[in-house]
Amino acid sequence: GRLVESGGGSVQPGDSLRLSCVGAGFPFSGAAFSWYHQAPGKERKHVATIYSTPTLTEYSDSAKGRFTISRNNRENTVYLQMTNLKPEDAGVYYCHRVNYATWGQGTQVTVSS
């Protein structure tokens, strides 16, 4: 299977972005997915997870209240809606299929004034 992220870009502090992750080559609806964030020079860190039951989600402390993970099984897509973006949110965001070694190539987010 594979994952392809999109939706990154360059924004100002306080702006919003929606990242997308399209999956292919595996049973999408039964899979759980996570978003990870890797800031420049730092380790990749967990942001959010959504399980096959869409109401079951988990968030890192920094994402709670600002980011929302969701999924559309008809379109094989997982989303990460990010609001009130801060400079420390900048970096590469990766999509991951939970319990599998399946990662996307990442999408770049820049937050600066």
Buried (B, 14 or more C-beta within 10 A) or exposed (E): EEBBBBBBEEBEEEEEBEBBBBBEEBEBEEBBBBBBBBBEEEEBEBBBBBBBEBEEBBBBEBBEEBBBBBBEBEEBBBBBBBEEBEEEBBBBBBBBBEEEEBBBEBBEBBBEE
